[in-house]
């Protein structure tokens, strides 16, 4: 009866709209980010793009369009796409969007449950778990993924930390209510950091476990991970909320019919990388996209669009992504990169070489030559 298993309401007609659904530019710039990092790391000859919770597949499609346009750059590279998706409904939508619907189910003994070829000729595989994705040089993408994972909630009381639990309301039949645990729970012992200063904390252990796994894989096989989500750097408290038909919805009423979400705690993700990789960010979405050259891309699209309606749509979607009061400030970008990305390969032999390392796109100001 899970929300994503039953329907997975992305888009105008669903419960929420995501950045890739608003503008193609968003996905194009992320595609550029991956190619830029691939080049900075010496253009390895294989490249796995791994997306966690790909929604309707819009973001992957925009990224693949960039890869197609830059075929000459990627020509000697073996590119493949790996989608981690638990929802049968959403994987069907992704298959139609990315391959036109021609996919084969995979035999039980193989790690991918489905495979196909993108419209641009790139192999695509579907998995239920990140552990099933084959190891190798990979770029990971988690856009609005971590915010959908379940959380523990904790409240500081005079008697110490208590966990917020869900209970059946004794007064109202068929109604749920929040209660505080009468004593400490295993979760309060395991997930509250001793240096915690807030009075109310949300922790997502599953997000921590996934970041650990990503950090291990990047340390071992190379690549990078880019996380884009709404969140904070360990400052917010109660952010758990529900959305239904684009409106706020009581999280406890009609479970399974609304999108439940909590802000991502990037300070927790950084901690869970455990120093296995370097971390960058969080940086506000409007800064990241500006650093990625969104203003230039917008100018080109405006010049190329023939009619007023298209131009208005472009400006409207730019405003949605960049306006601090809309998505510009509440969305953040965060990256995991291997430590060697920041060390000169030739420094060991000739320390006097002064050629600067290529900066990490998006996280550094864009300087145009």
Secondary structure, DSSP 8 states (H G I E B T S, - for coil): --HHHHT--BSTTSSB--HHHH-HHHHHHHHHHHHHHHHHTT--SEEEEEEES-TTSHHHHHHHHHHHHTHHHHTTSEEEEEEE---HHHHHHHHHHHHSS-EEE--TTSS-SEEEE-TTS-EEEEESSGGGS--SSEEEEEES-GGGS--EEEEEETTEEEEEEEEE-SSSTT-EEEEE-SS--HHHHHHS-TT---SEEEE-HHHHHHHHHHHHHHHHH-EEEEEEEEEESS------EEEETTEEE-TTSSTTSSEEE--EEHHHHHHHTTTSSEEEEEEEHHHHHHHTTHHHHHHHHHHH--SHHHHHHHHHHHHHHH-IIIIITTEEEEEEE-GGGGS-TTTTT-TT--------TTTS-----
